[in-house]
Amino acid sequence: MADYVRLIHRQSGGTYGWRRIRAGLLDEYEMIVNRKLIKAIMVEHNIAGVPRASVFRNPLADKRVDTDLVNRIFTADGPNPINVDHGLTGTNRERPGPREASLLAG
């Protein structure tokens, strides 16, 4: 098994890690091998793949703005006067809805 792992690693130019070596064993030799076994063989033979390229990160994402640039005011003086009455009397509307009309009629 170690010979196959070293062969695939050598054929890749020393770039393949355990994931690609495992895929290569499956593709080329139709061998299903546990990842832990491949990792152990790689450690034993001092084989390592090339690390992945870093993921692109937005340079502006880390620069947070704590001040309010638009000077918004988020305080309320009191409840919203339009939605104060939550009863079924229809006092805030011009005419009662179907539910209020049925309650008022009966």
N, CA, C and O of each residue as an XYZ file, in Angstrom:
424
protein
N       0.833     -1.194      0.000
C       0.000      0.000      0.000
C       0.876      1.255      0.000
O       0.590      2.218     -0.711
N       1.927      1.238      0.788
C       2.810      2.403      0.865
C       3.445      2.701     -0.485
O       3.674      3.860     -0.829
N       3.729      1.640     -1.254
C       4.326      1.857     -2.573
C       3.367      2.602     -3.494
O       3.782      3.486     -4.244
N       2.094      2.248     -3.437
C       1.093      2.936     -4.261
C       0.958      4.409     -3.852
O       0.860      5.297     -4.699
N       0.956      4.640     -2.556
C       0.820      6.024     -2.067
C       2.022      6.849     -2.503
O       1.862      7.973     -2.977
N       3.221      6.303     -2.348
C       4.433      7.026     -2.753
C       4.451      7.238     -4.265
O       4.886      8.290     -4.736
N       3.983      6.246     -5.032
C       3.961      6.371     -6.487
C       3.032      7.493     -6.934
O       3.412      8.319     -7.764
N       1.835      7.527     -6.396
C       0.878      8.583     -6.777
C       1.403      9.949     -6.351
O       1.263     10.927     -7.086
N       2.001     10.017     -5.175
C       2.553     11.295     -4.706
C       3.698     11.740     -5.614
O       3.801     12.920     -5.946
N       4.550     10.814     -6.013
C       5.671     11.136     -6.893
C       5.177     11.563     -8.270
O       5.722     12.497     -8.859
N       4.140     10.884     -8.797
C       3.592     11.231    -10.115
C       2.970     12.626    -10.112
O       2.936     13.292    -11.146
N       2.482     13.066     -8.963
C       1.869     14.399     -8.885
C       2.907     15.494     -8.729
O       2.559     16.673     -8.664
N       4.161     15.125     -8.667
C       5.200     16.132     -8.475
C       5.297     16.557     -7.027
O       5.826     17.627     -6.729
N       4.796     15.739     -6.130
C       4.864     16.052     -4.703
C       3.796     17.022     -4.240
O       3.926     17.627     -3.176
N       2.740     17.177     -5.026
C       1.716     18.158     -4.664
C       0.492     17.533     -4.013
O      -0.208     18.212     -3.261
N       0.211     16.262     -4.276
C      -1.021     15.644     -3.778
C      -0.960     15.398     -2.280
O       0.058     14.961     -1.741
N      -2.064     15.686     -1.630
C      -2.245     15.357     -0.221
C      -3.059     14.079     -0.110
O      -3.255     13.376     -1.101
N      -3.531     13.778      1.084
C      -4.223     12.502      1.298
C      -5.520     12.405      0.509
O      -5.889     11.314      0.074
N      -6.225     13.525      0.312
C      -7.496     13.471     -0.413
C      -7.293     13.046     -1.869
O      -7.986     12.162     -2.373
N      -6.331     13.690     -2.533
C      -6.099     13.372     -3.944
C      -5.432     12.012     -4.101
O      -5.680     11.309     -5.081
N      -4.587     11.636     -3.145
C      -3.986     10.303     -3.196
C      -5.075      9.251     -3.051
O      -5.060      8.238     -3.749
N      -6.009      9.486     -2.156
C      -7.119      8.549     -1.976
C      -7.950      8.445     -3.255
O      -8.343      7.352     -3.663
N      -8.213      9.598     -3.883
C      -8.963      9.591     -5.145
C      -8.169      8.894     -6.239
O      -8.750      8.184     -7.059
N      -6.847      9.083     -6.269
C      -6.008      8.421     -7.256
C      -5.988      6.911     -7.074
O      -6.006      6.164     -8.053
N      -5.950      6.458     -5.819
C      -6.009      5.019     -5.558
C      -7.322      4.429     -6.043
O      -7.354      3.320     -6.578
N      -8.393      5.166     -5.856
C      -9.696      4.691     -6.301
C      -9.796      4.688     -7.828
O     -10.299      3.731     -8.417
N      -9.316      5.761     -8.470
C      -9.429      5.878     -9.927
C      -8.497      4.910    -10.663
O      -8.926      4.189    -11.563
N      -7.242      4.903    -10.280
C      -6.247      4.141    -11.031
C      -6.210      2.659    -10.658
O      -6.050      1.797    -11.522
N      -6.359      2.371     -9.357
C      -6.187      0.988     -8.912
C      -7.465      0.370     -8.351
O      -7.465     -0.785     -7.925
N      -8.553      1.139     -8.352
C      -9.846      0.690     -7.828
C      -9.728      0.168     -6.402
O     -10.315     -0.852     -6.043
N      -8.957      0.892     -5.604
C      -8.743      0.520     -4.209
C      -9.463      1.521     -3.320
O      -9.252      2.727     -3.442
N     -10.304      1.030     -2.433
C     -10.963      1.881     -1.448
C     -10.136      1.811     -0.181
O     -10.038      0.760      0.452
N      -9.538      2.942      0.188
C      -8.605      2.974      1.310
C      -9.073      4.015      2.311
O      -9.537      5.093      1.938
N      -8.945      3.678      3.584
C      -9.310      4.575      4.675
C      -8.369      5.777      4.682
O      -7.169      5.633      4.447
N      -8.905      6.938      4.948
C      -8.087      8.153      4.969
C      -7.032      8.096      6.058
O      -5.933      8.621      5.881
N      -7.348      7.463      7.189
C      -6.391      7.383      8.292
C      -5.178      6.545      7.906
O      -4.056      6.847      8.313
N      -5.401      5.499      7.126
C      -4.289      4.677      6.661
C      -3.389      5.477      5.733
O      -2.164      5.401      5.835
N      -3.986      6.242      4.830
C      -3.192      7.061      3.908
C      -2.403      8.107      4.683
O      -1.232      8.347      4.388
N      -3.037      8.732      5.673
C      -2.337      9.728      6.490
C      -1.184      9.089      7.252
O      -0.102      9.671      7.336
N      -1.398      7.905      7.804
C      -0.342      7.222      8.558
C       0.836      6.864      7.646
O       1.993      7.000      8.043
N       0.543      6.412      6.437
C       1.610      6.088      5.481
C       2.377      7.346      5.105
O       3.603      7.324      4.998
N       1.660      8.434      4.908
C       2.317      9.690      4.536
C       3.225     10.186      5.657
O       4.325     10.675      5.397
N       2.767     10.062      6.900
C       3.602     10.482      8.036
C       4.818      9.573      8.158
O       5.931     10.045      8.389
N       4.605      8.270      8.002
C       5.689      7.307      8.123
C       6.778      7.531      7.080
O       7.961      7.365      7.375
N       6.389      7.906      5.866
C       7.348      8.112      4.791
C       7.677      9.586      4.580
O       8.315      9.942      3.589
N       7.255     10.426      5.485
C       7.554     11.864      5.453
C       7.094     12.494      4.130
O       7.844     13.210      3.467
N       5.843     12.203      3.772
C       5.238     12.738      2.554
C       4.203     13.782      2.963
O       3.432     13.573      3.900
N       4.196     14.899      2.257
C       3.194     15.937      2.537
C       2.784     16.593      1.230
O       3.603     16.758      0.326
N       1.528     16.962      1.133
C       1.042     17.671     -0.038
C       1.269     19.163      0.105
O       1.666     19.649      1.165
N       1.018     19.868     -0.954
C       1.147     21.319     -0.939
C      -0.115     21.894     -0.304
O      -1.217     21.474     -0.657
N       0.014     22.850      0.629
C      -1.178     23.442      1.252
C      -2.051     24.152      0.223
O      -1.574     24.612     -0.815
N      -3.323     24.228      0.536
C      -4.262     24.912     -0.344
C      -3.954     26.395     -0.422
O      -3.381     26.976      0.500
N      -4.341     26.995     -1.532
C      -4.186     28.442     -1.674
C      -5.142     29.135     -0.720
O      -6.222     28.621     -0.429
N      -4.750     30.280     -0.246
C      -5.609     30.988      0.694
C      -6.879     31.460     -0.001
O      -6.874     31.774     -1.192
N      -7.943     31.504      0.748
C      -9.232     31.924      0.221
C      -9.242     33.446      0.137
O      -8.729     34.126      1.025
N      -9.820     33.971     -0.925
C      -9.909     35.426     -1.079
C     -10.783     36.000      0.020
O     -11.889     35.515      0.257
N     -10.309     36.993      0.666
C     -11.075     37.680      1.695
C     -11.222     39.151      1.289
O     -10.289     39.775      0.784
N     -12.403     39.668      1.523
C     -12.683     41.056      1.205
C     -11.893     41.951      2.155
O     -12.067     41.840      3.369
N     -11.037     42.827      1.653
C     -10.239     43.673      2.547
C     -11.082     44.677      3.323
O     -10.641     45.170      4.361
N     -12.271     44.987      2.851
C     -13.110     45.955      3.558
C     -13.974     45.311      4.628
O     -14.580     46.015      5.436
N     -14.042     43.988      4.648
C     -14.922     43.302      5.589
C     -14.451     43.468      7.028
O     -15.270     43.481      7.947
N     -13.149     43.596      7.236
C     -12.629     43.728      8.591
C     -12.674     45.162      9.107
O     -12.488     45.388     10.303
N     -12.913     46.118      8.246
C     -12.943     47.514      8.650
C     -14.380     47.908      8.975
O     -15.132     48.333      8.097
N     -14.742     47.766     10.210
C     -16.105     48.068     10.632
C     -16.200     49.550     11.034
O     -15.272     50.105     11.621
N     -17.317     50.166     10.713
C     -17.543     51.568     11.041
C     -18.501     51.613     12.223
O     -19.645     51.170     12.125
N     -18.026     52.148     13.333
C     -18.854     52.205     14.529
C     -19.719     53.462     14.570
O     -20.757     53.470     15.232
N     -19.321     54.494     13.893
C     -20.099     55.728     13.925
C     -21.195     55.672     12.876
O     -21.060     55.005     11.851
N     -22.268     56.373     13.144
C     -23.385     56.439     12.219
C     -23.117     57.559     11.226
O     -23.152     58.735     11.588
N     -22.855     57.206     10.003
C     -22.467     58.187      9.000
C     -23.637     59.005      8.485
O     -23.423     60.057      7.881
N     -24.886     58.553      8.706
C     -26.046     59.252      8.186
C     -26.802     59.972      9.298
O     -27.796     60.645      9.026
N     -26.360     59.845     10.517
C     -26.985     60.470     11.691
C     -28.445     60.048     11.848
O     -29.332     60.890     11.992
N     -28.683     58.739     11.818
C     -30.030     58.220     12.015
C     -30.387     58.238     13.491
O     -29.513     58.096     14.346
N     -31.658     58.409     13.790
C     -32.140     58.419     15.167
C     -33.042     57.203     15.339
O     -34.045     57.061     14.639
N     -32.681     56.330     16.273
C     -33.419     55.099     16.460
C     -34.229     55.100     17.748
O     -34.614     54.029     18.218
N     -34.497     56.232     18.322
C     -35.296     56.287     19.544
C     -36.722     56.666     19.194
O     -36.964     57.446     18.273
N     -37.658     56.108     19.937
C     -39.069     56.391     19.703
C     -39.607     57.221     20.854
O     -39.257     56.989     22.011
N     -40.463     58.191     20.536
C     -41.073     59.035     21.565
C     -42.190     58.283     22.272
O     -42.507     58.586     23.422
N     -42.776     57.328     21.615
C     -43.884     56.569     22.162
C     -44.331     55.551     21.149
O     -43.674     55.375     20.123
N     -45.443     54.869     21.408
C     -45.910     53.886     20.427
C     -46.375     54.561     19.144
O     -46.700     55.748     19.135
N     -46.402     53.813     18.094
C     -46.840     54.313     16.803
C     -48.331     54.645     16.889
O     -49.131     53.755     17.175
N     -48.727     55.894     16.650
C     -50.129     56.272     16.844
C     -51.078     55.594     15.853
O     -52.281     55.534     16.108
N     -50.578     55.096     14.757
C     -51.453     54.449     13.788
C     -51.894     53.082     14.300
O     -53.028     52.672     14.051
N     -51.029     52.377     15.004
C     -51.312     51.015     15.422
C     -51.577     50.895     16.916
O     -51.367     49.822     17.482
N     -52.023     51.941     17.565
C     -52.244     51.887     19.007
C     -53.417     50.983     19.347
O     -53.317     50.167     20.264
N     -54.532     51.109     18.628
C     -55.729     50.338     18.937
C     -55.635     48.970     18.283
O     -55.683     48.853     17.058
N     -55.499     47.927     19.114
C     -55.426     46.569     18.592
C     -56.727     45.824     18.822
O     -56.776     44.605     18.658
N     -57.770     46.524     19.194
C     -59.058     45.889     19.445
C     -59.781     45.567     18.154
O     -59.293     45.855     17.062
N     -60.957     44.963     18.296
C     -61.721     44.545     17.130
C     -62.842     45.521     16.806
O     -63.775     45.175     16.081
N     -62.760     46.738     17.335
C     -63.851     47.685     17.128
C     -63.737     48.424     15.814
O     -64.718     49.008     15.354
N     -62.575     48.417     15.201
C     -62.426     49.111     13.928
C     -62.339     50.612     14.085
O     -62.680     51.334     13.148
N     -61.895     51.122     15.234
C     -61.873     52.571     15.455
C     -60.800     53.265     14.624
O     -60.916     54.457     14.341
N     -59.767     52.542     14.232
C     -58.708     53.168     13.444
C     -58.949     53.038     11.947
O     -58.121     53.473     11.146
N     -60.073     52.445     11.563
C     -60.350     52.270     10.144
C     -61.637     52.993      9.777
O     -62.447     53.330     10.641
N     -61.805     53.218      8.521
C     -63.022     53.880      8.081
C     -64.229     52.963      8.230
O     -65.311     53.420      8.601
N     -64.057     51.681      7.947
C     -65.154     50.745      8.152
C     -64.567     49.444      8.705
O     -63.416     49.126      8.407
N     -65.311     48.697      9.485
C     -64.777     47.469     10.073
C     -64.579     46.393      9.008
O     -65.294     46.347      8.007
N     -63.577     45.517      9.252
C     -63.310     44.405      8.351
C     -64.341     43.319      8.558
O     -65.248     43.488      9.372
N     -64.233     42.193      7.838
C     -65.239     41.139      7.923
C     -65.319     40.526      9.318
O     -66.417     40.196      9.767
N     -64.211     40.362     10.011
C     -64.259     39.776     11.349
C     -64.932     40.724     12.330
O     -65.757     40.304     13.142
N     -64.574     42.019     12.252
C     -65.186     42.980     13.160
C     -66.673     43.137     12.871
O     -67.476     43.295     13.791
N     -67.034     43.093     11.606
C     -68.444     43.238     11.248
C     -69.267     42.076     11.796
O     -70.394     42.283     12.246
N     -68.729     40.865     11.767
C     -69.475     39.720     12.288
C     -69.579     39.796     13.807
O     -70.586     39.374     14.376
N     -68.552     40.330     14.476
C     -68.606     40.442     15.949
C     -69.562     41.552     16.356
O     -70.260     41.431     17.363
N     -69.599     42.638     15.580
C     -70.487     43.744     15.922
C     -71.945     43.384     15.651
O     -72.843     43.848     16.354
N     -72.179     42.560     14.636
C     -73.546     42.210     14.282
C     -74.140     41.201     15.247
O     -75.353     41.202     15.457
N     -73.336     40.356     15.830
C     -73.933     39.276     16.571
C     -73.674     39.249     17.986
O     -74.152     38.355     18.684
